[in-house]
Amino acid sequence: MPKHLHSFRHAFLLLPLAAGLLAGCLEQVPGLGPDPRMVVRENEAKAIGSACRHAMRGIEDCYTLNPKAPKAMVFAGWKEMDEYMREHKLEGTPSVLTQKPEPVRAREDDVETEYTRPRS
C-alpha cells in the first residue's frame, strides 16, 4: 500500500475523534449556543413558578398572573419547588396580593365647586 494512502486512512480515523472533542467547545463559541435572552426568559419563568408554589398559588393562578411567561417553564419551576417543599416538609407562605385601594370618591353633594359656593 502506498505511504500517502496510509496517512489518509489515519486522518479519516482521527476525524470523528477530533469532532467529538470539539463538540464540547461549541457552547463557548459566541453565536453557536442558545440565545442568552431565551435562557434568561426561561430562568425567570422557572423562578415565577417556584415563587407561585411557595406562595401557595395554584398553577392556573400563576399562569393567569403571568400571561407572558412560557407556561412550560413556569410549570417546571412550580413542580421543582413542590418537590423541594415536600421533601423538606416546608409550608408555603400565603400570598397577599397588594391591590391598589380604590380612591375615595366624594359624593356629588360633598364636592365644592365654584357654582355651589355662595357668591360674595
MMTF fields as JSON, N, C-alpha, C and O atoms, coordinates in Angstrom:
{
  "mmtfVersion": "1.0.0",
  "mmtfProducer": "UNKNOWN",
  "numBonds": 479,
  "numAtoms": 480,
  "numGroups": 120,
  "numChains": 1,
  "numModels": 1,
  "chainsPerModel": [1],
  "groupsPerChain": [120],
  "chainIdList": ["A"],
  "bondAtomList": [4, 2, 8, 6, 12, 10, 16, 14, 20, 18, 24, 22, 28, 26, 32, 30, 36, 34, 40, 38, 44, 42, 48, 46, 52, 50, 56, 54, 60, 58, 64, 62, 68, 66, 72, 70, 76, 74, 80, 78, 84, 82, 88, 86, 92, 90, 96, 94, 100, 98, 104, 102, 108, 106, 112, 110, 116, 114, 120, 118, 124, 122, 128, 126, 132, 130, 136, 134, 140, 138, 144, 142, 148, 146, 152, 150, 156, 154, 160, 158, 164, 162, 168, 166, 172, 170, 176, 174, 180, 178, 184, 182, 188, 186, 192, 190, 196, 194, 200, 198, 204, 202, 208, 206, 212, 210, 216, 214, 220, 218, 224, 222, 228, 226, 232, 230, 236, 234, 240, 238, 244, 242, 248, 246, 252, 250, 256, 254, 260, 258, 264, 262, 268, 266, 272, 270, 276, 274, 280, 278, 284, 282, 288, 286, 292, 290, 296, 294, 300, 298, 304, 302, 308, 306, 312, 310, 316, 314, 320, 318, 324, 322, 328, 326, 332, 330, 336, 334, 340, 338, 344, 342, 348, 346, 352, 350, 356, 354, 360, 358, 364, 362, 368, 366, 372, 370, 376, 374, 380, 378, 384, 382, 388, 386, 392, 390, 396, 394, 400, 398, 404, 402, 408, 406, 412, 410, 416, 414, 420, 418, 424, 422, 428, 426, 432, 430, 436, 434, 440, 438, 444, 442, 448, 446, 452, 450, 456, 454, 460, 458, 464, 462, 468, 466, 472, 470, 476, 474],
  "bondOrderList": [1, 1, 1, 1, 1, 1, 1, 1, 1, 1, 1, 1, 1, 1, 1, 1, 1, 1, 1, 1, 1, 1, 1, 1, 1, 1, 1, 1, 1, 1, 1, 1, 1, 1, 1, 1, 1, 1, 1, 1, 1, 1, 1, 1, 1, 1, 1, 1, 1, 1, 1, 1, 1, 1, 1, 1, 1, 1, 1, 1, 1, 1, 1, 1, 1, 1, 1, 1, 1, 1, 1, 1, 1, 1, 1, 1, 1, 1, 1, 1, 1, 1, 1, 1, 1, 1, 1, 1, 1, 1, 1, 1, 1, 1, 1, 1, 1, 1, 1, 1, 1, 1, 1, 1, 1, 1, 1, 1, 1, 1, 1, 1, 1, 1, 1, 1, 1, 1, 1],
  "groupList": [{"groupName": "MET", "atomNameList": ["N", "CA", "C", "O"], "elementList": ["N", "C", "C", "O"], "formalChargeList": [0, 0, 0, 0], "bondAtomList": [1, 0, 2, 1, 3, 2], "bondOrderList": [1, 1, 2], "singleLetterCode": "M", "chemCompType": "L-PEPTIDE LINKING"}, {"groupName": "PRO", "atomNameList": ["N", "CA", "C", "O"], "elementList": ["N", "C", "C", "O"], "formalChargeList": [0, 0, 0, 0], "bondAtomList": [1, 0, 2, 1, 3, 2], "bondOrderList": [1, 1, 2], "singleLetterCode": "P", "chemCompType": "L-PEPTIDE LINKING"}, {"groupName": "LYS", "atomNameList": ["N", "CA", "C", "O"], "elementList": ["N", "C", "C", "O"], "formalChargeList": [0, 0, 0, 0], "bondAtomList": [1, 0, 2, 1, 3, 2], "bondOrderList": [1, 1, 2], "singleLetterCode": "K", "chemCompType": "L-PEPTIDE LINKING"}, {"groupName": "HIS", "atomNameList": ["N", "CA", "C", "O"], "elementList": ["N", "C", "C", "O"], "formalChargeList": [0, 0, 0, 0], "bondAtomList": [1, 0, 2, 1, 3, 2], "bondOrderList": [1, 1, 2], "singleLetterCode": "H", "chemCompType": "L-PEPTIDE LINKING"}, {"groupName": "LEU", "atomNameList": ["N", "CA", "C", "O"], "elementList": ["N", "C", "C", "O"], "formalChargeList": [0, 0, 0, 0], "bondAtomList": [1, 0, 2, 1, 3, 2], "bondOrderList": [1, 1, 2], "singleLetterCode": "L", "chemCompType": "L-PEPTIDE LINKING"}, {"groupName": "SER", "atomNameList": ["N", "CA", "C", "O"], "elementList": ["N", "C", "C", "O"], "formalChargeList": [0, 0, 0, 0], "bondAtomList": [1, 0, 2, 1, 3, 2], "bondOrderList": [1, 1, 2], "singleLetterCode": "S", "chemCompType": "L-PEPTIDE LINKING"}, {"groupName": "PHE", "atomNameList": ["N", "CA", "C", "O"], "elementList": ["N", "C", "C", "O"], "formalChargeList": [0, 0, 0, 0], "bondAtomList": [1, 0, 2, 1, 3, 2], "bondOrderList": [1, 1, 2], "singleLetterCode": "F", "chemCompType": "L-PEPTIDE LINKING"}, {"groupName": "ARG", "atomNameList": ["N", "CA", "C", "O"], "elementList": ["N", "C", "C", "O"], "formalChargeList": [0, 0, 0, 0], "bondAtomList": [1, 0, 2, 1, 3, 2], "bondOrderList": [1, 1, 2], "singleLetterCode": "R", "chemCompType": "L-PEPTIDE LINKING"}, {"groupName": "ALA", "atomNameList": ["N", "CA", "C", "O"], "elementList": ["N", "C", "C", "O"], "formalChargeList": [0, 0, 0, 0], "bondAtomList": [1, 0, 2, 1, 3, 2], "bondOrderList": [1, 1, 2], "singleLetterCode": "A", "chemCompType": "L-PEPTIDE LINKING"}, {"groupName": "GLY", "atomNameList": ["N", "CA", "C", "O"], "elementList": ["N", "C", "C", "O"], "formalChargeList": [0, 0, 0, 0], "bondAtomList": [1, 0, 2, 1, 3, 2], "bondOrderList": [1, 1, 2], "singleLetterCode": "G", "chemCompType": "PEPTIDE LINKING"}, {"groupName": "CYS", "atomNameList": ["N", "CA", "C", "O"], "elementList": ["N", "C", "C", "O"], "formalChargeList": [0, 0, 0, 0], "bondAtomList": [1, 0, 2, 1, 3, 2], "bondOrderList": [1, 1, 2], "singleLetterCode": "C", "chemCompType": "L-PEPTIDE LINKING"}, {"groupName": "GLU", "atomNameList": ["N", "CA", "C", "O"], "elementList": ["N", "C", "C", "O"], "formalChargeList": [0, 0, 0, 0], "bondAtomList": [1, 0, 2, 1, 3, 2], "bondOrderList": [1, 1, 2], "singleLetterCode": "E", "chemCompType": "L-PEPTIDE LINKING"}, {"groupName": "GLN", "atomNameList": ["N", "CA", "C", "O"], "elementList": ["N", "C", "C", "O"], "formalChargeList": [0, 0, 0, 0], "bondAtomList": [1, 0, 2, 1, 3, 2], "bondOrderList": [1, 1, 2], "singleLetterCode": "Q", "chemCompType": "L-PEPTIDE LINKING"}, {"groupName": "VAL", "atomNameList": ["N", "CA", "C", "O"], "elementList": ["N", "C", "C", "O"], "formalChargeList": [0, 0, 0, 0], "bondAtomList": [1, 0, 2, 1, 3, 2], "bondOrderList": [1, 1, 2], "singleLetterCode": "V", "chemCompType": "L-PEPTIDE LINKING"}, {"groupName": "ASP", "atomNameList": ["N", "CA", "C", "O"], "elementList": ["N", "C", "C", "O"], "formalChargeList": [0, 0, 0, 0], "bondAtomList": [1, 0, 2, 1, 3, 2], "bondOrderList": [1, 1, 2], "singleLetterCode": "D", "chemCompType": "L-PEPTIDE LINKING"}, {"groupName": "ASN", "atomNameList": ["N", "CA", "C", "O"], "elementList": ["N", "C", "C", "O"], "formalChargeList": [0, 0, 0, 0], "bondAtomList": [1, 0, 2, 1, 3, 2], "bondOrderList": [1, 1, 2], "singleLetterCode": "N", "chemCompType": "L-PEPTIDE LINKING"}, {"groupName": "ILE", "atomNameList": ["N", "CA", "C", "O"], "elementList": ["N", "C", "C", "O"], "formalChargeList": [0, 0, 0, 0], "bondAtomList": [1, 0, 2, 1, 3, 2], "bondOrderList": [1, 1, 2], "singleLetterCode": "I", "chemCompType": "L-PEPTIDE LINKING"}, {"groupName": "TYR", "atomNameList": ["N", "CA", "C", "O"], "elementList": ["N", "C", "C", "O"], "formalChargeList": [0, 0, 0, 0], "bondAtomList": [1, 0, 2, 1, 3, 2], "bondOrderList": [1, 1, 2], "singleLetterCode": "Y", "chemCompType": "L-PEPTIDE LINKING"}, {"groupName": "THR", "atomNameList": ["N", "CA", "C", "O"], "elementList": ["N", "C", "C", "O"], "formalChargeList": [0, 0, 0, 0], "bondAtomList": [1, 0, 2, 1, 3, 2], "bondOrderList": [1, 1, 2], "singleLetterCode": "T", "chemCompType": "L-PEPTIDE LINKING"}, {"groupName": "TRP", "atomNameList": ["N", "CA", "C", "O"], "elementList": ["N", "C", "C", "O"], "formalChargeList": [0, 0, 0, 0], "bondAtomList": [1, 0, 2, 1, 3, 2], "bondOrderList": [1, 1, 2], "singleLetterCode": "W", "chemCompType": "L-PEPTIDE LINKING"}],
  "groupTypeList": [0, 1, 2, 3, 4, 3, 5, 6, 7, 3, 8, 6, 4, 4, 4, 1, 4, 8, 8, 9, 4, 4, 8, 9, 10, 4, 11, 12, 13, 1, 9, 4, 9, 1, 14, 1, 7, 0, 13, 13, 7, 11, 15, 11, 8, 2, 8, 16, 9, 5, 8, 10, 7, 3, 8, 0, 7, 9, 16, 11, 14, 10, 17, 18, 4, 15, 1, 2, 8, 1, 2, 8, 0, 13, 6, 8, 9, 19, 2, 11, 0, 14, 11, 17, 0, 7, 11, 3, 2, 4, 11, 9, 18, 1, 5, 13, 4, 18, 12, 2, 1, 11, 1, 13, 7, 8, 7, 11, 14, 14, 13, 11, 18, 11, 17, 18, 7, 1, 7, 5],
  "groupIdList": [1, 2, 3, 4, 5, 6, 7, 8, 9, 10, 11, 12, 13, 14, 15, 16, 17, 18, 19, 20, 21, 22, 23, 24, 25, 26, 27, 28, 29, 30, 31, 32, 33, 34, 35, 36, 37, 38, 39, 40, 41, 42, 43, 44, 45, 46, 47, 48, 49, 50, 51, 52, 53, 54, 55, 56, 57, 58, 59, 60, 61, 62, 63, 64, 65, 66, 67, 68, 69, 70, 71, 72, 73, 74, 75, 76, 77, 78, 79, 80, 81, 82, 83, 84, 85, 86, 87, 88, 89, 90, 91, 92, 93, 94, 95, 96, 97, 98, 99, 100, 101, 102, 103, 104, 105, 106, 107, 108, 109, 110, 111, 112, 113, 114, 115, 116, 117, 118, 119, 120],
  "secStructList": [7, 7, 2, 2, 2, 2, 2, 2, 2, 2, 2, 2, 2, 2, 2, 2, 2, 2, 2, 2, 2, 2, 2, 6, 6, 4, 4, 4, 1, 6, 6, 6, 1, 7, 7, 2, 2, 2, 2, 2, 2, 2, 2, 2, 2, 2, 2, 2, 2, 2, 2, 2, 2, 2, 6, 6, 7, 7, 2, 2, 2, 2, 2, 2, 2, 7, 6, 6, 1, 7, 2, 2, 2, 2, 2, 2, 2, 2, 2, 2, 2, 2, 2, 2, 2, 2, 2, 6, 6, 7, 7, 7, 7, 7, 7, 7, 7, 7, 7, 7, 7, 7, 7, 7, 7, 7, 7, 4, 4, 4, 7, 7, 7, 6, 6, 6, 1, 7, 7, 7],
  "xCoordList": [0.852, 0.0, 0.904, 1.887, 0.569, 1.386, 1.308, 0.301, 2.374, 2.509, 1.516, 1.011, 1.228, 0.316, -1.119, -1.857, -1.549, -2.879, -2.983, -4.036, -1.877, -1.849, -2.079, -2.767, -1.534, -1.719, -3.14, -3.667, -3.776, -5.163, -6.096, -7.069, -5.811, -6.648, -6.569, -7.584, -5.393, -5.257, -6.013, -6.616, -5.978, -6.685, -8.192, -8.873, -8.722, -10.159, -10.564, -11.691, -9.661, -9.958, -9.924, -10.672, -9.078, -8.972, -10.027, -10.269, -10.656, -11.654, -12.832, -13.195, -13.453, -14.555, -14.092, -14.833, -12.886, -12.366, -12.194, -12.558, -11.642, -11.451, -12.798, -12.959, -13.756, -15.084, -15.743, -16.393, -15.573, -16.14, -15.513, -16.209, -14.228, -13.557, -13.959, -14.1, -14.142, -14.508, -15.986, -16.371, -16.811, -18.246, -18.515, -19.48, -17.695, -17.878, -17.542, -17.954, -16.811, -16.402, -17.405, -17.286, -18.394, -19.31, -20.131, -20.516, -20.402, -21.192, -20.421, -21.021, -19.098, -18.286, -18.047, -17.575, -18.366, -18.185, -19.394, -20.528, -19.165, -20.305, -21.138, -20.601, -22.441, -23.35, -23.733, -24.656, -23.079, -23.399, -24.194, -24.744, -24.266, -25.024, -26.44, -26.841, -27.192, -28.56, -28.545, -27.585, -29.6, -29.725, -29.793, -30.643, -28.904, -28.899, -30.222, -30.603, -30.919, -32.211, -33.229, -34.05, -33.18, -34.107, -33.754, -34.643, -32.48, -32.057, -32.532, -33.028, -32.383, -32.838, -34.352, -34.858, -35.078, -36.538, -37.008, -37.94, -36.352, -36.726, -36.413, -37.204, -35.28, -34.924, -35.886, -36.252, -36.299, -37.274, -38.608, -39.266, -39.016, -40.281, -40.229, -41.209, -39.094, -38.959, -39.005, -39.582, -38.4, -38.44, -39.867, -40.28, -40.614, -42.017, -42.807, -43.588, -42.614, -43.314, -42.96, -43.831, -41.681, -41.25, -41.882, -42.349, -41.892, -42.482, -43.98, -44.522, -44.64, -46.074, -46.343, -47.267, -45.554, -45.755, -45.475, -46.209, -44.431, -44.109, -45.192, -45.429, -45.847, -46.927, -48.261, -49.308, -48.221, -49.399, -50.443, -51.643, -49.984, -50.898, -50.979, -50.009, -52.132, -52.294, -51.591, -51.345, -51.277, -50.56, -51.412, -50.875, -52.717, -53.593, -53.572, -53.581, -53.543, -53.447, -52.124, -52.056, -51.089, -49.769, -49.765, -49.2, -50.404, -50.498, -51.277, -50.911, -52.346, -53.185, -52.44, -52.552, -51.685, -50.959, -49.736, -49.253, -49.237, -48.033, -48.286, -47.723, -49.122, -49.505, -48.367, -48.432, -47.341, -46.263, -45.168, -44.33, -45.167, -44.137, -44.454, -45.617, -43.409, -43.646, -44.218, -43.627, -45.369, -46.082, -45.291, -45.345, -44.569, -43.812, -42.739, -42.513, -42.082, -41.035, -41.632, -41.057, -42.779, -43.464, -43.847, -43.663, -44.378, -44.759, -43.539, -43.6, -42.432, -41.213, -40.732, -40.35, -40.751, -40.352, -41.312, -40.893, -42.61, -43.629, -43.438, -43.511, -43.194, -43.041, -41.768, -41.786, -40.667, -39.422, -39.588, -39.121, -40.254, -40.469, -41.407, -41.221, -42.402, -43.319, -42.562, -42.758, -41.696, -40.903, -39.973, -39.825, -39.35, -38.446, -39.181, -38.703, -40.355, -41.115, -41.623, -41.644, -42.032, -42.489, -41.329, -41.47, -40.184, -39.014, -38.546, -38.17, -38.569, -38.082, -39.203, -38.968, -40.415, -41.587, -41.756, -41.9, -41.735, -41.907, -43.343, -43.995, -43.814, -45.129, -44.954, -43.96, -45.91, -45.858, -46.255, -46.796, -45.982, -46.36, -47.561, -47.467, -48.689, -49.867, -49.578, -48.92, -50.079, -49.863, -50.848, -52.033, -50.337, -51.187, -50.953, -49.949, -51.905, -51.775, -52.039, -53.049, -51.14, -51.322, -52.045, -51.486, -53.276, -54.073, -54.161, -54.204, -54.188, -54.325, -55.721, -56.716, -55.787, -57.122, -57.828, -57.216, -59.113, -59.877, -59.846, -59.977, -59.673, -59.661, -61.021, -62.068, -60.974, -62.206, -62.849, -62.281, -64.036, -64.748, -65.729, -66.487, -65.689, -66.626, -67.982, -68.074, -69.006, -70.337, -70.493, -69.801, -71.397, -71.569, -71.957, -71.532, -72.752, -73.171, -72.07, -72.164, -71.019, -69.901, -68.839, -67.992, -68.883, -67.859, -68.172, -69.282, -67.175, -67.359, -66.819, -65.65, -67.655, -67.232, -67.564, -68.196, -67.146, -67.4, -68.865, -69.297, -69.643, -71.051, -71.861, -72.959, -71.341, -72.102, -71.766, -72.504, -70.677, -70.331, -71.197, -71.528, -71.543, -72.299, -71.423, -70.246, -71.999, -71.247, -71.194, -72.155, -70.099, -69.971, -70.077, -69.988],
  "yCoordList": [-1.165, 0.0, 1.235, 1.29, 2.214, 3.425, 4.166, 4.112, 4.843, 5.526, 6.687, 6.925, 7.413, 8.56, 8.113, 8.858, 6.938, 6.438, 6.019, 6.15, 5.516, 5.111, 6.317, 6.181, 7.466, 8.66, 9.205, 9.761, 9.049, 9.484, 8.625, 9.135, 7.332, 6.454, 6.85, 6.836, 7.197, 7.651, 8.965, 9.174, 9.836, 11.105, 10.879, 11.533, 9.957, 9.673, 8.978, 9.144, 8.21, 7.569, 8.574, 8.425, 9.576, 10.578, 11.674, 12.407, 11.794, 12.847, 12.747, 13.765, 11.57, 11.508, 11.814, 12.416, 11.409, 11.693, 13.197, 13.733, 13.866, 15.317, 16.041, 17.005, 15.575, 16.192, 16.03, 16.951, 14.871, 14.639, 15.522, 16.014, 15.729, 16.599, 18.058, 18.789, 18.477, 19.867, 20.141, 21.296, 19.112, 19.309, 19.941, 20.691, 19.658, 20.25, 21.726, 22.423, 22.213, 23.619, 24.512, 25.735, 23.937, 24.745, 25.705, 26.775, 25.341, 26.226, 27.482, 28.502, 27.417, 28.564, 29.511, 30.63, 29.078, 29.926, 30.845, 30.37, 32.165, 33.089, 32.833, 32.641, 32.833, 32.671, 31.225, 30.982, 30.268, 28.869, 28.236, 27.149, 28.88, 28.347, 28.893, 29.554, 28.622, 29.153, 30.677, 31.25, 31.304, 32.759, 33.147, 32.639, 34.044, 34.408, 34.998, 34.808, 35.7, 36.272, 35.184, 35.321, 34.101, 32.996, 32.266, 31.824, 32.142, 31.488, 32.303, 31.742, 33.617, 34.487, 34.39, 34.309, 34.398, 34.343, 33.026, 33.008, 31.924, 30.635, 30.564, 30.021, 31.1, 31.102, 31.957, 31.592, 33.092, 33.943, 33.23, 33.33, 32.508, 31.783, 30.681, 30.458, 29.992, 28.962, 29.592, 29.019, 30.771, 31.467, 31.896, 31.834, 32.325, 32.702, 31.492, 31.599, 30.346, 29.133, 28.727, 28.329, 28.828, 28.486, 29.422, 28.985, 30.696, 31.673, 31.443, 31.585, 31.092, 30.818, 29.629, 29.669, 28.585, 27.407, 27.749, 27.32, 28.508, 28.882, 29.774, 29.754, 30.557, 31.431, 30.689, 31.303, 29.375, 28.509, 28.867, 28.748, 29.303, 29.574, 28.337, 27.593, 28.127, 27.051, 27.417, 28.591, 26.419, 26.666, 27.493, 28.299, 27.306, 28.08, 29.56, 30.427, 29.844, 31.234, 31.846, 33.018, 31.041, 31.512, 31.878, 32.895, 31.031, 31.328, 32.62, 33.434, 32.797, 33.985, 35.251, 36.278, 35.18, 36.352, 36.692, 37.824, 35.722, 35.916, 35.418, 34.4, 36.115, 35.595, 35.57, 34.801, 36.376, 36.423, 35.391, 35.155, 34.782, 33.791, 32.476, 32.086, 31.786, 30.485, 29.476, 29.216, 28.92, 28.051, 26.806, 26.358, 26.25, 25.033, 25.304, 24.483, 26.452, 26.785, 27.165, 26.853, 27.835, 28.176, 26.885, 26.76, 25.933, 24.659, 23.912, 23.307, 23.951, 23.27, 23.852, 23.109, 25.183, 25.815, 25.49, 25.246, 25.484, 25.171, 23.751, 23.488, 22.841, 21.43, 21.197, 20.448, 21.837, 21.697, 22.193, 21.554, 23.332, 23.874, 22.975, 22.804, 22.403, 21.499, 20.287, 19.883, 19.702, 18.552, 18.933, 18.179, 20.106, 20.569, 20.767, 20.359, 21.402, 21.677, 20.391, 20.278, 19.423, 18.147, 17.375, 16.775, 17.399, 16.674, 17.222, 16.457, 18.539, 19.176, 19.542, 20.217, 19.096, 19.321, 20.807, 21.185, 21.628, 23.067, 23.463, 22.895, 24.436, 25.007, 26.259, 26.973, 26.513, 27.714, 28.944, 28.85, 30.083, 31.36, 31.881, 32.086, 32.099, 32.575, 33.886, 34.783, 33.962, 35.147, 36.241, 35.993, 37.426, 38.588, 39.511, 40.218, 39.481, 40.348, 41.777, 42.072, 42.638, 44.044, 44.715, 44.935, 45.025, 45.715, 47.174, 47.525, 47.998, 49.423, 49.671, 49.241, 50.356, 50.655, 51.644, 52.536, 51.452, 52.375, 53.757, 53.885, 54.789, 56.13, 56.458, 56.103, 57.13, 57.51, 58.621, 59.697, 58.333, 59.328, 60.071, 59.481, 61.33, 62.143, 62.108, 62.003, 62.197, 62.244, 63.57, 64.543, 63.59, 64.799, 66.009, 67.126, 65.803, 66.959, 67.399, 68.48, 66.576, 66.965, 67.741, 68.402, 67.66, 68.313, 69.8, 70.208, 70.58, 72.024, 72.561, 72.374, 73.192, 73.82, 75.289, 75.751, 76.002, 77.444, 77.771, 78.876, 76.803, 77.065, 76.77, 77.302, 75.939, 75.606, 76.528, 76.577, 77.254, 78.178, 79.428, 79.891, 79.944, 81.204, 82.321, 82.437, 83.107, 84.209, 85.374, 85.641, 86.042, 87.171, 88.488, 89.539],
  "zCoordList": [0.0, 0.0, 0.0, 0.738, -0.822, -0.871, 0.459, 1.164, 0.773, 2.065, 2.212, 3.309, 1.12, 1.234, 1.512, 2.156, 1.061, 1.367, 2.828, 3.452, 3.361, 4.763, 5.683, 6.695, 5.368, 6.2, 6.085, 7.049, 4.898, 4.754, 5.605, 6.161, 5.711, 6.5, 7.98, 8.676, 8.455, 9.84, 10.057, 11.11, 9.066, 9.183, 9.263, 10.053, 8.453, 8.494, 9.792, 10.259, 10.371, 11.636, 12.794, 13.76, 12.707, 13.76, 13.637, 14.596, 12.47, 12.248, 13.221, 13.81, 13.422, 14.407, 15.828, 16.606, 16.166, 17.489, 17.696, 18.742, 16.699, 16.786, 16.839, 17.587, 16.048, 16.056, 17.427, 17.922, 18.029, 19.358, 20.415, 21.303, 20.335, 21.299, 21.123, 22.103, 19.888, 19.634, 19.901, 20.08, 19.932, 20.152, 21.515, 21.663, 22.491, 23.813, 23.856, 24.784, 22.886, 22.853, 22.151, 22.222, 21.471, 20.678, 21.531, 21.057, 22.773, 23.628, 23.999, 24.336, 23.94, 24.31, 23.143, 23.343, 21.926, 20.754, 20.651, 20.603, 20.615, 20.536, 19.289, 18.198, 19.461, 18.347, 18.086, 17.309, 18.691, 18.44, 19.571, 19.397, 20.708, 21.832, 21.812, 20.854, 22.853, 22.932, 23.09, 23.605, 22.65, 22.747, 24.226, 24.957, 24.673, 26.102, 26.57, 27.725, 25.708, 26.112, 26.401, 27.307, 25.631, 25.876, 27.169, 27.897, 27.452, 28.695, 29.89, 30.866, 29.82, 30.912, 31.067, 32.187, 29.945, 29.993, 30.616, 31.42, 30.236, 30.801, 32.292, 33.063, 32.701, 34.123, 34.932, 36.049, 34.379, 35.075, 35.206, 36.241, 34.161, 34.213, 35.271, 35.982, 35.378, 36.414, 37.803, 38.728, 37.951, 39.235, 39.57, 40.728, 38.569, 38.784, 39.262, 40.207, 38.624, 39.034, 40.453, 41.227, 40.796, 42.157, 43.178, 44.23, 42.863, 43.784, 43.943, 45.039, 42.855, 42.946, 43.861, 44.673, 43.738, 44.59, 46.043, 46.933, 46.292, 47.666, 48.257, 49.465, 47.406, 47.862, 47.922, 48.125, 47.745, 47.809, 46.761, 47.004, 45.604, 44.491, 43.622, 43.486, 43.041, 42.082, 40.78, 40.505, 39.997, 38.752, 37.788, 37.028, 37.811, 36.932, 37.307, 36.433, 38.609, 39.06, 38.622, 38.252, 38.67, 38.273, 36.781, 36.38, 35.977, 34.544, 34.313, 33.466, 35.068, 34.897, 35.296, 34.627, 36.379, 36.857, 35.999, 36.031, 35.237, 34.417, 33.003, 32.6, 32.242, 30.922, 29.904, 28.945, 30.08, 29.093, 29.345, 28.475, 30.513, 30.855, 30.147, 30.049, 29.65, 28.999, 29.999, 31.047, 29.658, 30.599, 30.97, 32.116, 30.033, 30.329, 31.38, 32.269, 31.276, 32.237, 33.593, 34.636, 33.577, 34.827, 35.549, 36.76, 34.795, 35.406, 35.935, 37.006, 35.195, 35.643, 36.973, 37.876, 37.091, 38.352, 39.476, 40.608, 39.166, 40.175, 40.679, 41.88, 39.749, 40.106, 40.924, 41.9, 40.527, 41.285, 42.717, 43.659, 42.878, 44.219, 45.011, 46.216, 44.364, 45.048, 45.576, 46.722, 44.742, 45.182, 46.334, 47.295, 46.231, 47.273, 48.594, 49.653, 48.517, 49.734, 50.382, 51.608, 49.563, 50.113, 50.738, 51.804, 50.062, 50.563, 51.908, 52.796, 52.056, 53.28, 54.253, 55.255, 53.952, 54.804, 55.144, 56.307, 54.104, 54.276, 53.98, 53.104, 54.718, 54.462, 53.623, 53.75, 52.781, 51.956, 52.744, 53.846, 52.171, 52.756, 51.984, 50.774, 52.656, 51.921, 51.2, 51.728, 50.012, 49.194, 49.571, 49.791, 49.637, 49.865, 48.675, 48.593, 47.768, 46.606, 47.039, 47.678, 46.692, 47.036, 45.882, 44.807, 46.134, 45.135, 45.521, 46.701, 44.527, 44.802, 45.36, 44.777, 46.475, 47.004, 46.081, 45.492, 45.984, 45.145, 45.786, 47.003, 44.967, 45.541, 46.145, 45.604, 47.254, 47.94, 47.135, 46.948, 46.672, 45.874, 46.759, 47.53, 46.627, 47.395, 46.701, 45.478, 47.495, 46.894, 46.178, 46.477, 45.246, 44.435, 45.277, 44.983, 46.312, 47.108, 48.069, 48.65, 48.249, 49.093, 48.325, 48.925, 47.017, 46.215, 46.136, 45.797, 46.452, 46.429, 45.092, 44.756, 44.386, 43.124, 43.195, 44.145, 42.214, 42.221, 42.065, 42.389, 41.563, 41.374, 42.634, 42.798, 43.515, 44.733, 45.884, 46.869, 45.784, 46.862, 46.772, 45.68, 47.883, 47.83, 47.28, 47.621, 46.455, 45.853, 46.822, 47.543, 46.833, 47.731, 47.023, 47.657]
}
